[in-house]
């Protein structure tokens, strides 16, 4: 009953100067709104990162050539192409914790043409028949994925993403249709399921996937060289290049192949180095075992002695997830510090206004003490006003913060996530600021001498 009476009296006191009360709450409103917005953006970013990593596969391992040293000078990451097809086969055969493994090449800027429509996919990727397992693509939306025989024979077959399907085959089933990538004719055999944008905002459905042997042996002749996922270039020498390498060799030494032979004939290459190997562990828990097994196999195959550095590097998605989550958390924390400073400034404003209120109401305080009010009652009264002022500002700030989060999500497309914890924390911090910054004015009011207070003009 006493508490309700104090709250009612506090409301009456705040209503005497509505404009001043609103201006006093402004610092708290801004601070709480920023806290709510930043925590919801941070939570949304964290969920988006985890979702993107899950789509890519938390058990995915990426293996790149690493720096090599010549005369004491490092050539840098990817400076030497030290990975081969045989390495890939050895990982598959000897690493028991590895579920699937594939060579990986990719190229950008390839124009895709179907009929009178053309489109430039974000990237054209390539791998073997296990690529779709490694990348967690699941069951195709229609058609099928390419087979080991199609990889072995460098068949011109392609699996396209939903964006490519929409742009090139808007009103028809693309399976079985022809698709030209630059100057090379492919047959569409399947359509990928929808994945959406990844954590970097790139459309994962805007892609075409072909056998990696086809990428290396056929597409490398139709434009710029193929690259690994890290973006490094890889030059290969194919049958069509032999007249340049060996000028005495005639390009018409062998009879021309018919269409069936050309489709199933594996073009010879002089080098079998690859820019990247991508593997997947059987489970997320077996990722460390898979890394250890792959490291042991590659070190043995590359003749690396104990104490010598690896000529390759292995990265896993859990490491990337930790790094991105840590970075996101750091940025959120920095913004929260700025918001807390705003709350402190708002608390100082509360203290100043409460001191002014004590001065204005000195005669009222003296009269209450004269009729028997104890100092503790006076302290509680002013402390209640301070806390109530901060809580009202906090509630308004929560509403403003939620509105700001909705606007950001709709206008900028940033992921946000409603955080009940942020709301409760904001309310608690608002009340705490009211207590901390309202205590001194309330204590000062409770320590007034009744006689001096009644004489105050």
C-alpha positions in Angstrom: 0.0 0.0 0.0 2.8 2.3 0.9 4.6 1.6 -2.4 1.5 2.3 -4.4 1.0 5.6 -2.6 4.6 6.5 -3.4 4.2 5.7 -7.1 1.0 7.7 -7.3 2.7 10.7 -5.6 5.6 10.3 -8.1 3.2 10.4 -11.0 1.6 13.5 -9.7 5.0 15.2 -9.3 6.1 14.3 -12.8 2.8 15.6 -14.3 3.5 19.0 -12.9 6.2 19.5 -15.4 5.4 17.2 -18.3 7.7 18.9 -20.9 10.7 18.9 -18.5 10.0 15.2 -17.6 10.0 14.3 -21.3 13.2 16.2 -22.1 14.8 14.5 -19.0 13.9 11.1 -20.3 15.3 11.8 -23.8 18.9 10.6 -22.9 17.5 7.3 -21.5 15.2 6.9 -24.5 18.0 7.2 -27.0 20.4 5.0 -25.0 17.9 2.2 -24.5 16.8 2.4 -28.1 20.4 2.0 -29.3 20.9 -0.9 -26.9 17.8 -2.7 -28.2 18.7 -2.1 -31.9 22.3 -3.1 -31.6 21.5 -6.3 -29.6 18.8 -7.3 -32.1 21.1 -6.7 -35.1 23.9 -8.5 -33.4 21.6 -11.5 -32.6 20.3 -11.5 -36.2 23.8 -11.4 -37.6 24.9 -14.3 -35.4 22.0 -16.4 -36.5 22.6 -15.5 -40.1 26.3 -16.5 -39.8 25.4 -19.8 -38.2 22.7 -20.5 -40.8 25.1 -19.8 -43.6 27.8 -22.0 -42.2 25.3 -24.7 -41.6 24.2 -24.4 -45.3 27.8 -24.7 -46.3 28.3 -27.6 -44.0 29.9 -27.4 -40.5 32.0 -30.4 -41.4 33.5 -29.0 -44.6 37.3 -28.8 -44.9 39.1 -26.7 -47.5 42.7 -27.6 -48.5 44.9 -25.2 -50.4 48.5 -25.2 -51.5 50.5 -23.1 -49.0 53.6 -21.0 -49.2 56.9 -22.4 -50.5 60.3 -21.0 -50.0 63.0 -20.6 -52.7 66.4 -19.2 -51.5 64.7 -18.2 -48.3 62.0 -16.2 -50.0 58.4 -17.2 -49.4 56.1 -17.3 -52.5 53.0 -16.8 -50.4 49.8 -18.7 -50.0 49.0 -20.6 -53.1 52.4 -19.6 -54.5 53.0 -23.2 -55.7 50.4 -25.7 -56.9 51.3 -28.7 -54.7 48.0 -30.6 -54.7 47.3 -33.3 -57.2 44.5 -35.7 -58.2 46.5 -38.5 -56.6 46.4 -36.5 -53.3 42.6 -36.4 -53.6 42.4 -40.1 -54.3 44.7 -40.9 -51.3 42.5 -38.8 -48.9 39.5 -40.7 -50.1 41.2 -44.1 -49.6 43.1 -43.5 -46.4 41.2 -41.0 -44.3 38.5 -42.9 -42.4 37.0 -39.8 -40.9 36.4 -38.2 -44.3 33.0 -38.9 -45.9 33.6 -37.3 -49.3 36.3 -35.4 -51.2 36.5 -33.4 -54.4 38.9 -31.3 -56.4 37.5 -27.7 -56.7 37.9 -25.2 -59.5 35.7 -22.1 -60.1 35.5 -19.3 -62.7 33.7 -16.0 -62.8 32.6 -13.9 -65.8 31.4 -16.8 -67.9 28.4 -16.0 -70.0 25.7 -18.5 -70.1 23.5 -18.6 -73.2 20.3 -20.6 -73.8 18.3 -19.9 -77.0 18.0 -16.1 -77.3 18.5 -15.5 -73.6 21.9 -14.9 -71.9 23.0 -14.5 -68.3 26.3 -14.2 -66.4 26.2 -16.4 -63.3 28.0 -15.2 -60.2 30.3 -18.1 -60.5 30.7 -21.4 -62.4 31.9 -24.1 -59.9 33.3 -27.6 -60.6 34.0 -30.8 -58.8 33.7 -34.5 -59.0 30.6 -36.7 -58.3 31.1 -36.1 -54.5 31.0 -32.3 -54.8 27.3 -32.1 -54.0 27.7 -34.2 -50.9 30.7 -32.1 -49.7 28.7 -28.9 -50.3 25.5 -30.2 -48.7 23.3 -29.6 -51.7 21.0 -32.5 -50.9 18.6 -33.9 -53.4 18.3 -32.0 -56.8 15.2 -30.1 -57.4 14.8 -31.8 -60.7 17.0 -34.0 -62.9 20.2 -35.5 -61.4 23.8 -34.8 -60.6 26.7 -35.8 -62.8 28.3 -39.3 -62.3 31.9 -40.5 -61.9 32.0 -41.6 -65.5 31.0 -38.1 -66.7 33.7 -36.7 -64.5 36.2 -39.2 -65.9 35.3 -38.4 -69.5 35.1 -34.7 -69.0 31.5 -34.7 -70.2 29.9 -31.4 -71.1 27.0 -31.7 -68.6 25.9 -29.0 -66.2 23.7 -28.6 -63.1 22.3 -25.1 -62.7 21.0 -23.1 -59.7 17.5 -21.7 -59.3 18.5 -18.1 -60.3 20.1 -19.3 -63.6 17.0 -21.4 -64.2 14.8 -18.4 -63.7 16.8 -16.2 -66.0 17.5 -18.7 -68.9 14.6 -21.1 -68.7 11.7 -19.0 -67.1 8.8 -21.0 -68.4 10.2 -24.5 -69.1 12.0 -27.4 -67.5 15.7 -26.9 -68.2 16.6 -30.6 -67.8 17.7 -32.0 -71.2 18.1 -28.5 -72.7 21.3 -27.1 -74.2 23.3 -24.4 -72.4 26.3 -22.7 -73.9 29.1 -21.5 -71.4 31.1 -19.1 -73.4 31.8 -21.1 -76.6 31.3 -24.6 -75.1 28.0 -26.4 -75.5 26.7 -28.2 -72.4 23.6 -30.3 -71.6 21.6 -29.4 -68.5 21.1 -32.5 -66.4 19.8 -31.2 -63.2 18.6 -28.2 -61.1 19.9 -27.4 -57.6 17.6 -26.9 -54.7 17.1 -23.4 -53.3 19.8 -22.2 -50.9 19.4 -18.4 -50.9 22.1 -15.9 -50.0 25.1 -16.8 -47.9 26.5 -14.8 -45.0 28.3 -12.4 -47.4 25.0 -11.6 -49.2 26.0 -13.6 -52.4 23.3 -15.5 -54.2 24.2 -19.2 -53.9 21.5 -20.1 -56.5 23.2 -18.0 -59.1 25.6 -20.7 -60.1 26.4 -23.4 -62.6 28.3 -26.6 -61.6 30.2 -28.8 -64.1 32.6 -31.7 -63.7 36.0 -30.4 -62.7 37.7 -32.2 -65.5 35.5 -30.4 -68.0 36.3 -27.1 -66.3 40.0 -27.8 -66.7 40.1 -29.5 -70.1 37.4 -27.7 -72.0 36.4 -24.4 -70.4 40.0 -23.4 -69.9 40.2 -23.1 -73.7 37.2 -20.8 -74.0 38.4 -17.8 -72.1 40.4 -16.9 -69.0 42.0 -19.7 -66.9 40.1 -21.5 -64.2 40.6 -20.6 -60.6 40.3 -22.3 -57.3 37.9 -21.1 -54.7 40.6 -18.9 -53.3 40.7 -17.1 -56.7 44.2 -18.1 -57.8 44.7 -18.9 -61.5 45.5 -22.3 -62.8 46.9 -22.8 -66.3 46.8 -26.2 -68.0 48.0 -27.5 -71.3 45.5 -29.4 -73.3 45.6 -31.2 -76.6 44.6 -28.0 -78.4 47.7 -26.3 -77.0 50.3 -28.7 -78.3 50.9 -26.8 -81.5 52.1 -23.9 -79.5 54.2 -25.9 -77.1 55.6 -28.2 -79.8 55.4 -26.2 -83.2 56.4 -29.3 -85.2 53.3 -31.2 -84.1 50.4 -31.0 -86.7 47.0 -30.2 -85.3 45.4 -32.7 -87.8 47.6 -35.7 -87.0 44.6 -37.7 -85.8 41.3 -38.3 -87.6 38.4 -36.0 -86.6 36.1 -37.5 -83.9 32.4 -37.9 -84.5 30.0 -36.3 -82.0 29.7 -39.4 -79.8 33.5 -39.8 -79.6 34.0 -36.2 -78.8 31.4 -36.3 -76.0 33.1 -39.2 -74.3 36.7 -38.6 -75.1 38.9 -37.4 -72.2 41.3 -34.7 -73.4 44.8 -35.4 -72.3 46.6 -32.9 -70.0 50.3 -32.5 -69.3 49.8 -31.6 -65.7 47.4 -32.9 -63.0 47.9 -30.2 -60.3 44.8 -28.8 -58.7 44.2 -25.5 -56.8 42.0 -26.7 -54.1 40.6 -29.9 -52.5 37.4 -29.7 -50.6 36.4 -32.6 -48.2 33.7 -33.3 -45.6 34.1 -35.1 -42.4 31.5 -37.8 -41.6 30.3 -35.7 -38.6 31.1 -32.3 -37.1 32.7 -34.1 -34.1 35.1 -35.9 -36.4 36.4 -32.7 -38.0 39.6 -32.7 -35.8 40.2 -36.4 -36.7 39.7 -35.7 -40.4 42.2 -32.8 -40.3 44.8 -34.9 -38.5 44.4 -37.8 -41.0 44.5 -35.5 -44.1 47.6 -33.8 -42.7 49.4 -37.1 -42.1 48.5 -38.4 -45.6 49.6 -35.2 -47.4 52.8 -34.8 -45.4 53.8 -38.4 -46.2 52.9 -38.0 -49.9 54.7 -34.7 -50.3 57.9 -36.0 -48.5 57.7 -33.4 -45.8 60.2 -34.3 -43.0 59.5 -33.9 -39.3 60.0 -30.3 -38.3 59.4 -28.9 -41.8 56.4 -26.7 -42.6 53.5 -28.1 -44.5 53.2 -27.1 -48.1 49.4 -27.0 -47.8 46.9 -25.4 -45.4 43.6 -26.8 -44.1 40.7 -24.6 -43.1 37.4 -25.8 -41.6 34.0 -24.1 -41.3 34.0 -24.2 -37.4 37.2 -22.1 -37.5 35.5 -19.6 -39.8 32.3 -19.7 -37.7 34.3 -18.8 -34.6 36.2 -16.0 -36.4 33.0 -14.4 -37.9 31.0 -14.8 -34.6 33.9 -13.2 -32.7 34.1 -10.3 -35.1 30.4 -9.8 -35.0 30.4 -9.9 -31.2 33.2 -7.4 -31.0 31.4 -4.9 -33.3 28.2 -5.3 -31.3 30.1 -4.8 -28.0 31.7 -1.6 -29.3 28.3 -0.2 -30.3 26.8 -1.3 -26.9 29.6 0.7 -25.2 28.6 3.8 -27.1 24.9 3.1 -26.1 25.9 2.7 -22.4 27.7 6.1 -22.6 24.5 7.6 -23.8 22.7 6.0 -20.8 25.3 7.5 -18.4 24.7 10.9 -20.0 21.0 10.4 -19.6 21.6 9.4 -15.9 23.5 12.6 -15.3 20.6 14.5 -16.7 18.2 12.7 -14.4 20.4 13.7 -11.4 20.5 17.3 -12.4 16.7 17.6 -12.8 16.1 15.8 -9.5 18.5 18.3 -7.8 16.5 21.1 -9.3 13.3 19.4 -8.2 14.6 19.1 -4.6 15.5 22.9 -4.6 12.1 23.8 -6.0 10.2 21.7 -3.4 12.3 22.6 -0.3 9.4 24.2 1.5 7.2 21.2 0.7 9.9 18.9 2.1 10.2 21.0 5.3 6.4 21.0 5.7 6.2 17.2 5.5 9.0 16.8 8.0 7.3 19.3 10.3 4.2 17.1 10.4 6.1 13.9 11.1 7.5 12.5 7.9 10.8 10.7 8.5 13.9 11.2 6.3 13.5 7.7 5.0 10.1 8.5 3.6 11.4 11.6 1.8 14.3 9.6 0.4 12.0 6.9 -0.9 9.7 9.5 -2.4 12.4 11.1 -4.5 14.1 7.8 -5.3 10.7 6.5 -6.6 10.3 9.6 -8.9 13.8 9.0 -10.3 13.3 5.3 -11.0 9.8 5.9 -12.4 11.3 8.6 -14.8 14.0 6.2 -16.0 11.6 3.3 -16.4 9.2 5.3 -18.5 12.2 6.5 -20.6 13.3 2.8 -20.9 9.9 1.6 -22.0 9.7 4.4 -24.7 13.3 3.5 -25.7 12.3 -0.2 -26.1 9.5 0.7 -28.4 11.7 3.1 -30.4 14.4 0.4 -30.6 12.0 -2.3 -31.8 10.7 0.2 -34.5 14.2 1.0 -35.6 15.0 -2.7 -35.9 11.9 -3.3 -38.1 12.8 -0.3 -40.3 16.4 -1.6 -40.7 15.3 -5.1 -41.5 12.8 -3.9 -44.2 14.8 -1.1 -45.7 18.4 -2.3 -45.6 17.6 -6.0 -45.5 19.8 -6.6 -42.5 18.9 -9.7 -40.4 17.5 -8.9 -36.9 16.2 -11.1 -34.2 13.9 -10.1 -31.4 15.8 -10.5 -28.1 13.7 -10.9 -24.9 17.0 -10.8 -23.0 17.8 -7.3 -24.5 14.4 -6.0 -23.4 14.7 -7.3 -19.9 18.3 -6.1 -19.6 17.3 -2.6 -20.9 14.4 -2.4 -18.4 16.8 -3.5 -15.6 19.5 -1.0 -16.6 17.0 1.8 -16.7 15.8 1.1 -13.2 19.4 0.8 -12.0 20.3 4.2 -13.5 17.3 5.7 -11.7 18.6 4.3 -8.4 22.2 5.2 -8.9 21.7 8.7 -10.3 18.6 9.5 -8.2 20.1 8.5 -4.9 22.2 11.6 -4.2 19.3 14.1 -4.8 17.0 11.9 -2.7 19.5 11.6 0.1 20.1 15.4 0.0 16.3 16.0 0.3 16.1 13.6 3.3 18.9 15.4 5.1 17.2 18.9 5.0 16.6 20.6 8.3 12.8 21.2 8.6 13.2 24.7 10.1 15.6 25.8 7.4 13.5 24.2 4.7 10.4 26.1 5.9 12.3 29.4 5.8 13.5 28.7 2.2 12.1 31.2 -0.3 
